[in-house]
Each structure stands twice: as structure tokens, then as C-alpha cells.
Amino acid sequence: MAKKFWSGEICPTKGIYGQYRDTNGAYAGTQHDRKVEKGSRFPPSQNNHHFCRK
């Protein structure tokens, strides 16, 4: 299972992160993917979504 990250957490590894629904893991789509740099914070996500590295 992929590690989940939430908005405001520190990013451990630079990469592209997709957003997934907390309740069922449904992918939000490529329009919601974000490039996040190591050491920076995850940006705001959609309501009830978390980030996973793609």
C-alpha cells in the first residue's frame, strides 16, 4: 500500500503526487496531480482527499 500524505505535511521525496479520496481510494484525475519538492509542504487538496506518489 502506498504511503498517504495530507496537506501541510512535509514532502519526503521530490515527485509527482496524485490525489485520492480518503474513503475509497478513488483517483481524482491528472488535473489534480501536483509536483512537490522534497522538504516543502504538500499543497491544499480537494475535500476528503490525500496525496500518494505516482
Backbone as a ProteinNet text record, in pm:
[ID]
protein_1_A
[PRIMARY]
MAKKFWSGEICPTKGIYGQYRDTNGAYAGTQHDRKVEKGSRFPPSQNNHHFCRK
[TERTIARY]
83.9	0	88.4	54.5	131.7	113.6	218.6	212.8	123.4	39.8	-52.2	7.7	-13.5	30.4	-87.3	-92.6	-200.6	-146.8	-234	-198.3	-126.3	-18.1	57.7	171.5	172.1	282.5	406.6	523.1	650	668.6	705.8	726.7	863.1	867.2	993.7	1077.3	1012.3	1080.1	1017.8	1101.4	1052.6	978.8	867.1	795.1	660.2	589.2	452.9	360.1	268	174.6	32	-41.3	-182	-269.3	-392.9	-488	-587.2	-614.2	-702.8	-802.5	-925.2	-1031.4	-998.6	-1015.6	-984.9	-1072.6	-1198.4	-1291.8	-1277.1	-1248.2	-1243.3	-1120	-1029.3	-906.4	-922.1	-1038.2	-1061.5	-967.8	-905.7	-812.2	-889.2	-842	-911.2	-885.9	-785.9	-756.1	-628.7	-572.6	-444.9	-450.6	-566.5	-577.4	-551.4	-552.5	-527.9	-390.9	-308.3	-171.7	-88.2	5.7	91.8	236.8	327.6	470.6	510.3	569.4	606	754.7	824.9	968.7	996.2	1106.5	1147.7	1165.9	1111.9	1124.9	1017.4	938.9	830.2	702.4	603	476.4	382	301.5	201.2	98.4	53.9	-42.5	-182.5	-275.8	-413.6	-465.2	-545.4	-604.3	-755.4	-819	-964.8	-1016.9	-1140.3	-1202.2	-1201.2	-1157.8	-1152.9	-1059.9	-948.6	-850.1	-711.5	-626.8	-488	-398.9	-268.6	-172.7	-98.4	-66.4	21.9	114.9	239.7	336.5	298.9	311.2	277.1	397.6
-118.3	0	124.7	219.7	343.4	429.6	499.3	589.6	707.7	746.6	859.1	983.8	1097.4	1226.5	1323.3	1411.8	1508.8	1650.4	1740	1880.9	1932.6	2007.1	2066.7	1980.4	1850.9	1765	1795.2	1764.6	1783.2	1667.7	1701.4	1601.4	1534.6	1399.2	1330.6	1309.7	1306.9	1277.8	1358.4	1427.6	1503.7	1411	1457.2	1375.1	1431.8	1355.9	1388.2	1309.1	1378.2	1316.4	1335.3	1224.9	1228.7	1239.1	1284.6	1295.1	1179.1	1121.6	1006.1	1028.9	983.7	1000.6	917.3	978.3	910.7	788.3	793.3	686.1	561.2	577.5	459.2	452.4	548.7	547.3	583.8	637.6	673.8	788	771.8	870.8	992.8	1112.9	1236.3	1279.3	1222.8	1258.2	1339.6	1339.3	1406	1557.1	1616.8	1762.3	1801.2	1703.9	1731	1682.1	1629.6	1589.7	1713.8	1700.4	1812.4	1766.7	1851.3	1828.2	1891.1	1811.5	1859.1	1833.4	1933.8	1926	1868.9	1795.4	1741.1	1855.7	1839.1	1939.2	2046.3	2055.7	2153.7	2087.4	2168	2114.6	2079.2	1976.7	1941.5	2053.2	2085.8	2194.4	2151.2	2244.5	2207.1	2103.9	2013.2	1910.4	1930.8	1852.1	1854.3	1806.2	1837.9	1795.3	1642.5	1590.8	1445.5	1369	1430.8	1365.1	1372	1275.3	1273.3	1257.5	1267.5	1254.3	1121.6	1062.6	946.5	969.9	924.4	941.1	852.4	906.8	831.2	760.7
0	0	0	-82.2	-93.1	32.2	69	184.1	151.3	245.7	228.9	292.7	226.7	278.5	273.3	372.1	377.6	360.3	319.5	300.9	424.6	400.2	510	562.1	530.2	572.5	488.9	543.3	473.4	374.5	252	147.3	167.3	175.6	198.5	71.9	-45.2	-170.6	-283.2	-361.4	-475.5	-571.8	-625.2	-720.9	-757.2	-839.2	-877.7	-786.2	-724.8	-630.9	-680.9	-681.3	-719.6	-596.1	-615.9	-505.9	-513.1	-396.6	-386	-273.1	-295.5	-194.9	-71	47.9	173.8	196.9	158.4	191.7	106.1	-23.8	-110.2	-200.3	-190	-268	-414.5	-454.2	-594.5	-634.7	-750.7	-805.2	-854.6	-821	-856.9	-1001.6	-1067.9	-1206.4	-1219.4	-1341.3	-1365.5	-1343.4	-1358	-1337	-1191.7	-1100.5	-959.1	-912.1	-1003.4	-968.7	-938.3	-847.1	-810	-802.5	-852.5	-837.6	-703.9	-617.2	-483.8	-463.2	-416.2	-391.2	-251.9	-239.4	-110.2	-10.3	109.5	215.3	214.2	106.4	104.6	154.8	182.4	233.7	119.2	142.1	42.7	33.5	-88.5	-107.3	-62.6	-59.7	-28.2	-128.4	-79.2	-165.3	-170.5	-255.3	-258.7	-123.3	-92.5	32.1	42.2	155.5	182.8	89	49.6	-35.7	29.5	-2.9	40.8	-82.9	-65.2	-173.7	-163.2	-277.7	-288	-406.1	-392.1	-500.2	-618.4	-738.6	-859.9	-914.5
[MASK]
++++++++++++++++++++++++++++++++++++++++++++++++++++++

